[in-house]
Amino acid sequence: MGTSLTPEFWKMFTVLLLGAAMVTFALTAALDTVYVRMQLRRARRQRGQAPTPPPRPQSSAHPPLARL
């Protein structure tokens, strides 16, 4: 005795599959953010100061714009 997969089953399967994918994506992004913050905090402690962003390259072809 076999069972047939109804259209309602496929709709629910799709909803659950997409829901699981969205939860996985959001959880991964949140955990990645926590990990990066932990690494930055560890680097600050080791250096004893807040990390500074890398210097921006200066182009000699164009003078810097004046701030208004």
PDB file with SEQRES, HELIX, SHEET and CRYST1 records, atoms N, CA, C and O in Angstrom:
SEQRES   1 A   68  MET GLY THR SER LEU THR PRO GLU PHE TRP LYS MET PHE          
SEQRES   2 A   68  THR VAL LEU LEU LEU GLY ALA ALA MET VAL THR PHE ALA          
SEQRES   3 A   68  LEU THR ALA ALA LEU ASP THR VAL TYR VAL ARG MET GLN          
SEQRES   4 A   68  LEU ARG ARG ALA ARG ARG GLN ARG GLY GLN ALA PRO THR          
SEQRES   5 A   68  PRO PRO PRO ARG PRO GLN SER SER ALA HIS PRO PRO LEU          
SEQRES   6 A   68  ALA ARG LEU                                                  
HELIX    1 AA1 PRO A    7  ARG A   47  1                                  41    
CRYST1    1.000    1.000    1.000  90.00  90.00  90.00 P 1           1          
ATOM      1  N   MET A   1       0.846  -1.170   0.000  1.00  0.00           N  
ATOM      2  CA  MET A   1       0.000   0.000   0.000  1.00  0.00           C  
ATOM      3  C   MET A   1       0.894   1.237   0.000  1.00  0.00           C  
ATOM      4  O   MET A   1       1.611   1.497   0.966  1.00  0.00           O  
ATOM      5  N   GLY A   2       0.844   1.973  -1.061  1.00  0.00           N  
ATOM      6  CA  GLY A   2       1.677   3.159  -1.194  1.00  0.00           C  
ATOM      7  C   GLY A   2       0.893   4.416  -0.863  1.00  0.00           C  
ATOM      8  O   GLY A   2      -0.336   4.442  -0.924  1.00  0.00           O  
ATOM      9  N   THR A   3       1.626   5.443  -0.515  1.00  0.00           N  
ATOM     10  CA  THR A   3       0.977   6.724  -0.244  1.00  0.00           C  
ATOM     11  C   THR A   3       1.365   7.698  -1.345  1.00  0.00           C  
ATOM     12  O   THR A   3       2.471   7.641  -1.882  1.00  0.00           O  
ATOM     13  N   SER A   4       0.462   8.573  -1.664  1.00  0.00           N  
ATOM     14  CA  SER A   4       0.755   9.564  -2.687  1.00  0.00           C  
ATOM     15  C   SER A   4       1.115  10.877  -2.003  1.00  0.00           C  
ATOM     16  O   SER A   4       0.581  11.214  -0.947  1.00  0.00           O  
ATOM     17  N   LEU A   5       2.014  11.594  -2.617  1.00  0.00           N  
ATOM     18  CA  LEU A   5       2.424  12.879  -2.081  1.00  0.00           C  
ATOM     19  C   LEU A   5       1.523  13.952  -2.688  1.00  0.00           C  
ATOM     20  O   LEU A   5       1.584  14.245  -3.882  1.00  0.00           O  
ATOM     21  N   THR A   6       0.701  14.514  -1.842  1.00  0.00           N  
ATOM     22  CA  THR A   6      -0.316  15.465  -2.294  1.00  0.00           C  
ATOM     23  C   THR A   6       0.293  16.848  -2.480  1.00  0.00           C  
ATOM     24  O   THR A   6       1.377  17.120  -1.964  1.00  0.00           O  
ATOM     25  N   PRO A   7      -0.388  17.722  -3.206  1.00  0.00           N  
ATOM     26  CA  PRO A   7       0.076  19.101  -3.346  1.00  0.00           C  
ATOM     27  C   PRO A   7       0.209  19.819  -1.993  1.00  0.00           C  
ATOM     28  O   PRO A   7       1.091  20.659  -1.811  1.00  0.00           O  
ATOM     29  N   GLU A   8      -0.672  19.478  -1.055  1.00  0.00           N  
ATOM     30  CA  GLU A   8      -0.578  20.091   0.275  1.00  0.00           C  
ATOM     31  C   GLU A   8       0.735  19.694   0.953  1.00  0.00           C  
ATOM     32  O   GLU A   8       1.363  20.515   1.622  1.00  0.00           O  
ATOM     33  N   PHE A   9       1.146  18.443   0.782  1.00  0.00           N  
ATOM     34  CA  PHE A   9       2.416  17.988   1.340  1.00  0.00           C  
ATOM     35  C   PHE A   9       3.568  18.799   0.764  1.00  0.00           C  
ATOM     36  O   PHE A   9       4.442  19.245   1.507  1.00  0.00           O  
ATOM     37  N   TRP A  10       3.580  18.996  -0.548  1.00  0.00           N  
ATOM     38  CA  TRP A  10       4.681  19.720  -1.185  1.00  0.00           C  
ATOM     39  C   TRP A  10       4.716  21.184  -0.752  1.00  0.00           C  
ATOM     40  O   TRP A  10       5.793  21.758  -0.591  1.00  0.00           O  
ATOM     41  N   LYS A  11       3.540  21.791  -0.561  1.00  0.00           N  
ATOM     42  CA  LYS A  11       3.503  23.175  -0.077  1.00  0.00           C  
ATOM     43  C   LYS A  11       4.105  23.263   1.324  1.00  0.00           C  
ATOM     44  O   LYS A  11       4.932  24.131   1.603  1.00  0.00           O  
ATOM     45  N   MET A  12       3.675  22.348   2.202  1.00  0.00           N  
ATOM     46  CA  MET A  12       4.188  22.365   3.565  1.00  0.00           C  
ATOM     47  C   MET A  12       5.679  22.038   3.581  1.00  0.00           C  
ATOM     48  O   MET A  12       6.430  22.632   4.354  1.00  0.00           O  
ATOM     49  N   PHE A  13       6.110  21.118   2.753  1.00  0.00           N  
ATOM     50  CA  PHE A  13       7.524  20.766   2.656  1.00  0.00           C  
ATOM     51  C   PHE A  13       8.343  21.981   2.230  1.00  0.00           C  
ATOM     52  O   PHE A  13       9.415  22.233   2.782  1.00  0.00           O  
ATOM     53  N   THR A  14       7.846  22.728   1.258  1.00  0.00           N  
ATOM     54  CA  THR A  14       8.541  23.914   0.780  1.00  0.00           C  
ATOM     55  C   THR A  14       8.631  24.976   1.872  1.00  0.00           C  
ATOM     56  O   THR A  14       9.684  25.583   2.068  1.00  0.00           O  
ATOM     57  N   VAL A  15       7.536  25.196   2.574  1.00  0.00           N  
ATOM     58  CA  VAL A  15       7.528  26.185   3.655  1.00  0.00           C  
ATOM     59  C   VAL A  15       8.525  25.798   4.739  1.00  0.00           C  
ATOM     60  O   VAL A  15       9.291  26.640   5.207  1.00  0.00           O  
ATOM     61  N   LEU A  16       8.521  24.550   5.136  1.00  0.00           N  
ATOM     62  CA  LEU A  16       9.435  24.104   6.187  1.00  0.00           C  
ATOM     63  C   LEU A  16      10.890  24.145   5.724  1.00  0.00           C  
ATOM     64  O   LEU A  16      11.773  24.520   6.494  1.00  0.00           O  
ATOM     65  N   LEU A  17      11.142  23.767   4.484  1.00  0.00           N  
ATOM     66  CA  LEU A  17      12.505  23.794   3.965  1.00  0.00           C  
ATOM     67  C   LEU A  17      13.045  25.222   3.901  1.00  0.00           C  
ATOM     68  O   LEU A  17      14.178  25.475   4.309  1.00  0.00           O  
ATOM     69  N   LEU A  18      12.241  26.153   3.392  1.00  0.00           N  
ATOM     70  CA  LEU A  18      12.669  27.552   3.328  1.00  0.00           C  
ATOM     71  C   LEU A  18      12.825  28.151   4.723  1.00  0.00           C  
ATOM     72  O   LEU A  18      13.745  28.933   4.966  1.00  0.00           O  
ATOM     73  N   GLY A  19      11.941  27.792   5.626  1.00  0.00           N  
ATOM     74  CA  GLY A  19      12.052  28.268   7.002  1.00  0.00           C  
ATOM     75  C   GLY A  19      13.344  27.793   7.651  1.00  0.00           C  
ATOM     76  O   GLY A  19      14.038  28.562   8.316  1.00  0.00           O  
ATOM     77  N   ALA A  20      13.656  26.522   7.453  1.00  0.00           N  
ATOM     78  CA  ALA A  20      14.889  25.981   8.023  1.00  0.00           C  
ATOM     79  C   ALA A  20      16.114  26.662   7.411  1.00  0.00           C  
ATOM     80  O   ALA A  20      17.086  26.933   8.117  1.00  0.00           O  
ATOM     81  N   ALA A  21      16.076  26.938   6.114  1.00  0.00           N  
ATOM     82  CA  ALA A  21      17.202  27.607   5.461  1.00  0.00           C  
ATOM     83  C   ALA A  21      17.375  29.027   5.997  1.00  0.00           C  
ATOM     84  O   ALA A  21      18.503  29.468   6.216  1.00  0.00           O  
ATOM     85  N   MET A  22      16.278  29.742   6.209  1.00  0.00           N  
ATOM     86  CA  MET A  22      16.375  31.116   6.735  1.00  0.00           C  
ATOM     87  C   MET A  22      16.899  31.124   8.171  1.00  0.00           C  
ATOM     88  O   MET A  22      17.719  31.970   8.528  1.00  0.00           O  
ATOM     89  N   VAL A  23      16.437  30.199   8.982  1.00  0.00           N  
ATOM     90  CA  VAL A  23      16.921  30.116  10.359  1.00  0.00           C  
ATOM     91  C   VAL A  23      18.409  29.797  10.369  1.00  0.00           C  
ATOM     92  O   VAL A  23      19.167  30.380  11.144  1.00  0.00           O  
ATOM     93  N   THR A  24      18.831  28.871   9.509  1.00  0.00           N  
ATOM     94  CA  THR A  24      20.248  28.515   9.424  1.00  0.00           C  
ATOM     95  C   THR A  24      21.085  29.712   9.003  1.00  0.00           C  
ATOM     96  O   THR A  24      22.149  29.959   9.572  1.00  0.00           O  
ATOM     97  N   PHE A  25      20.615  30.449   8.020  1.00  0.00           N  
ATOM     98  CA  PHE A  25      21.343  31.630   7.543  1.00  0.00           C  
ATOM     99  C   PHE A  25      21.469  32.676   8.650  1.00  0.00           C  
ATOM    100  O   PHE A  25      22.556  33.205   8.883  1.00  0.00           O  
ATOM    101  N   ALA A  26      20.370  32.974   9.327  1.00  0.00           N  
ATOM    102  CA  ALA A  26      20.383  33.988  10.377  1.00  0.00           C  
ATOM    103  C   ALA A  26      21.271  33.561  11.548  1.00  0.00           C  
ATOM    104  O   ALA A  26      22.024  34.372  12.086  1.00  0.00           O  
ATOM    105  N   LEU A  27      21.184  32.312  11.933  1.00  0.00           N  
ATOM    106  CA  LEU A  27      21.999  31.821  13.040  1.00  0.00           C  
ATOM    107  C   LEU A  27      23.478  31.836  12.693  1.00  0.00           C  
ATOM    108  O   LEU A  27      24.311  32.178  13.532  1.00  0.00           O  
ATOM    109  N   THR A  28      23.807  31.468  11.464  1.00  0.00           N  
ATOM    110  CA  THR A  28      25.201  31.495  11.033  1.00  0.00           C  
ATOM    111  C   THR A  28      25.738  32.921  11.025  1.00  0.00           C  
ATOM    112  O   THR A  28      26.862  33.157  11.470  1.00  0.00           O  
ATOM    113  N   ALA A  29      24.959  33.870  10.528  1.00  0.00           N  
ATOM    114  CA  ALA A  29      25.395  35.271  10.513  1.00  0.00           C  
ATOM    115  C   ALA A  29      25.599  35.788  11.931  1.00  0.00           C  
ATOM    116  O   ALA A  29      26.575  36.492  12.191  1.00  0.00           O  
ATOM    117  N   ALA A  30      24.708  35.457  12.841  1.00  0.00           N  
ATOM    118  CA  ALA A  30      24.835  35.911  14.226  1.00  0.00           C  
ATOM    119  C   ALA A  30      26.072  35.307  14.886  1.00  0.00           C  
ATOM    120  O   ALA A  30      26.805  36.012  15.579  1.00  0.00           O  
ATOM    121  N   LEU A  31      26.309  34.027  14.683  1.00  0.00           N  
ATOM    122  CA  LEU A  31      27.477  33.380  15.290  1.00  0.00           C  
ATOM    123  C   LEU A  31      28.777  33.900  14.680  1.00  0.00           C  
ATOM    124  O   LEU A  31      29.777  34.038  15.385  1.00  0.00           O  
ATOM    125  N   ASP A  32      28.774  34.187  13.395  1.00  0.00           N  
ATOM    126  CA  ASP A  32      29.957  34.772  12.765  1.00  0.00           C  
ATOM    127  C   ASP A  32      30.267  36.147  13.366  1.00  0.00           C  
ATOM    128  O   ASP A  32      31.429  36.475  13.606  1.00  0.00           O  
ATOM    129  N   THR A  33      29.238  36.938  13.604  1.00  0.00           N  
ATOM    130  CA  THR A  33      29.425  38.256  14.196  1.00  0.00           C  
ATOM    131  C   THR A  33      30.017  38.140  15.603  1.00  0.00           C  
ATOM    132  O   THR A  33      30.928  38.883  15.969  1.00  0.00           O  
ATOM    133  N   VAL A  34      29.489  37.206  16.375  1.00  0.00           N  
ATOM    134  CA  VAL A  34      30.017  37.002  17.728  1.00  0.00           C  
ATOM    135  C   VAL A  34      31.481  36.581  17.667  1.00  0.00           C  
ATOM    136  O   VAL A  34      32.299  37.067  18.448  1.00  0.00           O  
ATOM    137  N   TYR A  35      31.810  35.691  16.756  1.00  0.00           N  
ATOM    138  CA  TYR A  35      33.189  35.211  16.635  1.00  0.00           C  
ATOM    139  C   TYR A  35      34.143  36.351  16.261  1.00  0.00           C  
ATOM    140  O   TYR A  35      35.225  36.471  16.836  1.00  0.00           O  
ATOM    141  N   VAL A  36      33.744  37.179  15.305  1.00  0.00           N  
ATOM    142  CA  VAL A  36      34.599  38.294  14.880  1.00  0.00           C  
ATOM    143  C   VAL A  36      34.786  39.283  16.028  1.00  0.00           C  
ATOM    144  O   VAL A  36      35.893  39.778  16.239  1.00  0.00           O  
ATOM    145  N   ARG A  37      33.729  39.575  16.767  1.00  0.00           N  
ATOM    146  CA  ARG A  37      33.855  40.494  17.901  1.00  0.00           C  
ATOM    147  C   ARG A  37      34.783  39.932  18.967  1.00  0.00           C  
ATOM    148  O   ARG A  37      35.554  40.676  19.573  1.00  0.00           O  
ATOM    149  N   MET A  38      34.715  38.625  19.199  1.00  0.00           N  
ATOM    150  CA  MET A  38      35.622  38.006  20.166  1.00  0.00           C  
ATOM    151  C   MET A  38      37.066  38.120  19.702  1.00  0.00           C  
ATOM    152  O   MET A  38      37.958  38.382  20.510  1.00  0.00           O  
ATOM    153  N   GLN A  39      37.301  37.929  18.425  1.00  0.00           N  
ATOM    154  CA  GLN A  39      38.657  38.043  17.898  1.00  0.00           C  
ATOM    155  C   GLN A  39      39.179  39.471  18.024  1.00  0.00           C  
ATOM    156  O   GLN A  39      40.337  39.675  18.388  1.00  0.00           O  
ATOM    157  N   LEU A  40      38.341  40.459  17.727  1.00  0.00           N  
ATOM    158  CA  LEU A  40      38.749  41.859  17.855  1.00  0.00           C  
ATOM    159  C   LEU A  40      39.036  42.214  19.313  1.00  0.00           C  
ATOM    160  O   LEU A  40      39.998  42.924  19.605  1.00  0.00           O  
ATOM    161  N   ARG A  41      38.206  41.722  20.219  1.00  0.00           N  
ATOM    162  CA  ARG A  41      38.427  41.997  21.636  1.00  0.00           C  
ATOM    163  C   ARG A  41      39.742  41.371  22.099  1.00  0.00           C  
ATOM    164  O   ARG A  41      40.487  41.985  22.863  1.00  0.00           O  
ATOM    165  N   ARG A  42      40.026  40.170  21.646  1.00  0.00           N  
ATOM    166  CA  ARG A  42      41.280  39.515  22.007  1.00  0.00           C  
ATOM    167  C   ARG A  42      42.473  40.292  21.447  1.00  0.00           C  
ATOM    168  O   ARG A  42      43.485  40.451  22.128  1.00  0.00           O  
ATOM    169  N   ALA A  43      42.356  40.769  20.223  1.00  0.00           N  
ATOM    170  CA  ALA A  43      43.449  41.532  19.612  1.00  0.00           C  
ATOM    171  C   ALA A  43      43.669  42.839  20.364  1.00  0.00           C  
ATOM    172  O   ALA A  43      44.814  43.252  20.546  1.00  0.00           O  
ATOM    173  N   ARG A  44      42.591  43.503  20.808  1.00  0.00           N  
ATOM    174  CA  ARG A  44      42.721  44.753  21.569  1.00  0.00           C  
ATOM    175  C   ARG A  44      43.435  44.502  22.889  1.00  0.00           C  
ATOM    176  O   ARG A  44      44.285  45.294  23.294  1.00  0.00           O  
ATOM    177  N   ARG A  45      43.100  43.418  23.555  1.00  0.00           N  
ATOM    178  CA  ARG A  45      43.741  43.114  24.831  1.00  0.00           C  
ATOM    179  C   ARG A  45      45.226  42.837  24.655  1.00  0.00           C  
ATOM    180  O   ARG A  45      46.041  43.254  25.478  1.00  0.00           O  
ATOM    181  N   GLN A  46      45.573  42.145  23.600  1.00  0.00           N  
ATOM    182  CA  GLN A  46      46.970  41.809  23.379  1.00  0.00           C  
ATOM    183  C   GLN A  46      47.791  43.060  23.062  1.00  0.00           C  
ATOM    184  O   GLN A  46      48.940  43.169  23.491  1.00  0.00           O  
ATOM    185  N   ARG A  47      47.222  43.988  22.327  1.00  0.00           N  
ATOM    186  CA  ARG A  47      47.920  45.218  21.973  1.00  0.00           C  
ATOM    187  C   ARG A  47      47.803  46.273  23.054  1.00  0.00           C  
ATOM    188  O   ARG A  47      48.649  47.162  23.151  1.00  0.00           O  
ATOM    189  N   GLY A  48      46.774  46.184  23.859  1.00  0.00           N  
ATOM    190  CA  GLY A  48      46.558  47.174  24.898  1.00  0.00           C  
ATOM    191  C   GLY A  48      45.923  48.447  24.389  1.00  0.00           C  
ATOM    192  O   GLY A  48      45.905  49.451  25.101  1.00  0.00           O  
ATOM    193  N   GLN A  49      45.405  48.435  23.182  1.00  0.00           N  
ATOM    194  CA  GLN A  49      44.768  49.618  22.618  1.00  0.00           C  
ATOM    195  C   GLN A  49      43.714  49.178  21.615  1.00  0.00           C  
ATOM    196  O   GLN A  49      43.682  48.028  21.177  1.00  0.00           O  
ATOM    197  N   ALA A  50      42.874  50.106  21.271  1.00  0.00           N  
ATOM    198  CA  ALA A  50      41.845  49.820  20.278  1.00  0.00           C  
ATOM    199  C   ALA A  50      42.484  49.740  18.893  1.00  0.00           C  
ATOM    200  O   ALA A  50      43.339  50.561  18.560  1.00  0.00           O  
ATOM    201  N   PRO A  51      42.080  48.765  18.087  1.00  0.00           N  
ATOM    202  CA  PRO A  51      42.666  48.673  16.747  1.00  0.00           C  
ATOM    203  C   PRO A  51      42.247  49.851  15.881  1.00  0.00           C  
ATOM    204  O   PRO A  51      41.112  50.320  15.949  1.00  0.00           O  
ATOM    205  N   THR A  52      43.161  50.306  15.085  1.00  0.00           N  
ATOM    206  CA  THR A  52      42.857  51.398  14.170  1.00  0.00           C  
ATOM    207  C   THR A  52      42.657  50.832  12.776  1.00  0.00           C  
ATOM    208  O   THR A  52      43.299  49.849  12.405  1.00  0.00           O  
ATOM    209  N   PRO A  53      41.780  51.439  12.007  1.00  0.00           N  
ATOM    210  CA  PRO A  53      41.581  50.947  10.644  1.00  0.00           C  
ATOM    211  C   PRO A  53      42.832  51.194   9.807  1.00  0.00           C  
ATOM    212  O   PRO A  53      43.602  52.107  10.106  1.00  0.00           O  
ATOM    213  N   PRO A  54      43.045  50.401   8.772  1.00  0.00           N  
ATOM    214  CA  PRO A  54      44.220  50.617   7.926  1.00  0.00           C  
ATOM    215  C   PRO A  54      44.147  51.974   7.235  1.00  0.00           C  
ATOM    216  O   PRO A  54      43.053  52.464   6.954  1.00  0.00           O  
ATOM    217  N   PRO A  55      45.292  52.585   6.959  1.00  0.00           N  
ATOM    218  CA  PRO A  55      45.274  53.907   6.323  1.00  0.00           C  
ATOM    219  C   PRO A  55      44.682  53.833   4.920  1.00  0.00           C  
ATOM    220  O   PRO A  55      44.862  52.852   4.198  1.00  0.00           O  
ATOM    221  N   ARG A  56      43.982  54.881   4.560  1.00  0.00           N  
ATOM    222  CA  ARG A  56      43.389  54.941   3.229  1.00  0.00           C  
ATOM    223  C   ARG A  56      44.441  55.424   2.247  1.00  0.00           C  
ATOM    224  O   ARG A  56      45.196  56.345   2.558  1.00  0.00           O  
ATOM    225  N   PRO A  57      44.504  54.829   1.081  1.00  0.00           N  
ATOM    226  CA  PRO A  57      45.502  55.271   0.106  1.00  0.00           C  
ATOM    227  C   PRO A  57      45.188  56.682  -0.393  1.00  0.00           C  
ATOM    228  O   PRO A  57      44.030  57.025  -0.635  1.00  0.00           O  
ATOM    229  N   GLN A  58      46.225  57.484  -0.540  1.00  0.00           N  
ATOM    230  CA  GLN A  58      46.066  58.841  -1.049  1.00  0.00           C  
ATOM    231  C   GLN A  58      46.452  58.861  -2.519  1.00  0.00           C  
ATOM    232  O   GLN A  58      47.527  58.400  -2.901  1.00  0.00           O  
ATOM    233  N   SER A  59      45.578  59.390  -3.318  1.00  0.00           N  
ATOM    234  CA  SER A  59      45.839  59.496  -4.737  1.00  0.00           C  
ATOM    235  C   SER A  59      46.398  60.887  -5.024  1.00  0.00           C  
ATOM    236  O   SER A  59      45.800  61.891  -4.637  1.00  0.00           O  
ATOM    237  N   SER A  60      47.528  60.945  -5.693  1.00  0.00           N  
ATOM    238  CA  SER A  60      48.129  62.247  -5.991  1.00  0.00           C  
ATOM    239  C   SER A  60      47.491  62.900  -7.215  1.00  0.00           C  
ATOM    240  O   SER A  60      47.747  64.072  -7.489  1.00  0.00           O  
ATOM    241  N   ALA A  61      46.669  62.163  -7.949  1.00  0.00           N  
ATOM    242  CA  ALA A  61      46.054  62.713  -9.150  1.00  0.00           C  
ATOM    243  C   ALA A  61      44.965  63.731  -8.812  1.00  0.00           C  
ATOM    244  O   ALA A  61      44.748  64.678  -9.568  1.00  0.00           O  
ATOM    245  N   HIS A  62      44.282  63.545  -7.686  1.00  0.00           N  
ATOM    246  CA  HIS A  62      43.197  64.437  -7.310  1.00  0.00           C  
ATOM    247  C   HIS A  62      43.454  64.959  -5.899  1.00  0.00           C  
ATOM    248  O   HIS A  62      43.761  64.175  -5.000  1.00  0.00           O  
ATOM    249  N   PRO A  63      43.334  66.253  -5.694  1.00  0.00           N  
ATOM    250  CA  PRO A  63      43.504  66.783  -4.328  1.00  0.00           C  
ATOM    251  C   PRO A  63      42.306  66.380  -3.483  1.00  0.00           C  
ATOM    252  O   PRO A  63      41.222  66.154  -4.021  1.00  0.00           O  
ATOM    253  N   PRO A  64      42.482  66.286  -2.171  1.00  0.00           N  
ATOM    254  CA  PRO A  64      41.347  65.908  -1.325  1.00  0.00           C  
ATOM    255  C   PRO A  64      40.263  66.978  -1.359  1.00  0.00           C  
ATOM    256  O   PRO A  64      40.556  68.164  -1.505  1.00  0.00           O  
ATOM    257  N   LEU A  65      39.018  66.555  -1.223  1.00  0.00           N  
ATOM    258  CA  LEU A  65      37.901  67.478  -1.239  1.00  0.00           C  
ATOM    259  C   LEU A  65      37.823  68.201   0.095  1.00  0.00           C  
ATOM    260  O   LEU A  65      38.093  67.610   1.141  1.00  0.00           O  
ATOM    261  N   ALA A  66      37.456  69.472   0.064  1.00  0.00           N  
ATOM    262  CA  ALA A  66      37.311  70.253   1.288  1.00  0.00           C  
ATOM    263  C   ALA A  66      36.004  69.859   1.959  1.00  0.00           C  
ATOM    264  O   ALA A  66      35.000  69.594   1.297  1.00  0.00           O  
ATOM    265  N   ARG A  67      36.039  69.826   3.281  1.00  0.00           N  
ATOM    266  CA  ARG A  67      34.816  69.526   4.016  1.00  0.00           C  
ATOM    267  C   ARG A  67      34.006  70.793   4.167  1.00  0.00           C  
ATOM    268  O   ARG A  67      34.549  71.871   4.409  1.00  0.00           O  
ATOM    269  N   LEU A  68      32.708  70.652   4.023  1.00  0.00           N  
ATOM    270  CA  LEU A  68      31.826  71.817   4.155  1.00  0.00           C  
ATOM    271  C   LEU A  68      31.237  71.869   5.523  1.00  0.00           C  
ATOM    272  O   LEU A  68      30.466  72.779   5.829  1.00  0.00           O  
TER     273      LEU A  68                                                      
END                                                                             
